[in-house]
Amino acid sequence: MKVKTIRLVLLILFIYPLISVAQVKGEANDIFNLINAARTNPKTFLAKYKTKIETYEPKFISLLENASPIEEVIWDDELAKNCKQSVYGNLNPVYEGDNSMCGSSSGSGSGFSKREALYFVCDSYTHVLNEDDQYFGFYIDEKGHAYKWGKSCKTKKYVFEFNEAIDSSNVDFTKLKTANKEVELTAMDKEMIKEINFVRQYPKVYASIVADYLADKSKSWVGLSKAEYNAGMELIEELKEMSPSQLLYPKACVYEAAKKHGEDCKSRGFTGHTGSDGSSPFSRISKFCSDLSGNENIVGGRKNARVLVIQLLIDAGISSRGHRYNMLNPNWEYVGCYGYEGNSMYTYIQNFAMD
């Protein structure tokens, strides 16, 4: 009887890992395996795939070169289920799994179903070597794809050093206040536009402001995560090399597009770039401003324009740094910002447009 019991236990132990692996199928499995190859042996991974990585995401190379091995990411079926729900139109899928997570990051797209697995790994490169990203789910078919990373609740904090004085003696703050005479805008709206113009006009000065922010946050009880540290270092170097971009001026129709979406997000209780009517940032701006094209940023946190702008510029957890490059796009001419309070934070919609 004891022998049979032992055999049964051994059989269960043998089958269980096979069941776990079998849960990840097809291209999702290929992506999952590549992620863990990069995490467990980054140097070997780089040597094998460097040529293609240079094509897909060159910034991934420096992270791999300086990385040490970390634990494998854990596949989560419920995160994958949420990904499928996102692809099929659920704007706010609810996680019903058993893993304990303290936050998540996600992304999605369409028209990429024929891409190889390495493309999606590179597209999510900021998460691959971040030990705080402990869980992973992915879904893809011809309709679209989505990924989701679940954050560990035990995160390591990083220290950022900056002890220099910020020299803003050459900054013309009056020039930056392009919204100062707009009576429809709140003081916060005007401050937000001024701050956006600040980083666009004086990127080298703003590099020091970002460094000071990172140093202060690393000393706070919240601390600085690896993703924020890496993204912040990257941002500072980019700002130091950046040339000034044109000032942005407020435009009523751009503001109205931002306001409409902000009120929509507030009424439904969550934020996202897709409106409850299925609208996108591009279609909303085009609807309100028939002769303009544009794009959108959304950020939530403290009611402080500088902090919110820096959060978007750092863009930790967003592999494309889409919010950063959207704000710094030299082609934009107009801006409209709308903020609202809800869900224990202050949320801002930033809309940008050009002729």
Buried (B, 14 or more C-beta within 10 A) or exposed (E): EEEEEEEEEEEEEEEEEEEEEEEBEEBBBBBBBBBBBBBEBBEEBBEBBBEBBEEBBEBBBEBBEEBEEBEBBBBBBBBBBBBBBBBEEEBEBEBEBEBEBEBBBBBBBEEEEEBEBBBBBBBBBBBBBBBBBBBBBBBBEEEBBBBBBBBBEEBEBBEBEBEEEEEEEEBEEEEBBBBEEBEEBEEBBBBBBBBBBBBBBBBBBBBBBBBBBBBEBBEEEEBBBBBBBBBBBBBBEBBEEBEEBEBBBBBBBBBBBBBBBBEBBBEEEEBBBBBEEEBBBEEBBBEBBEEBEBBBBBBBBEEBBBBBBBBBBBBBBBBBBBBBEBBBBEEBBBBBBBBBEBEEEBBBBBBBBBE
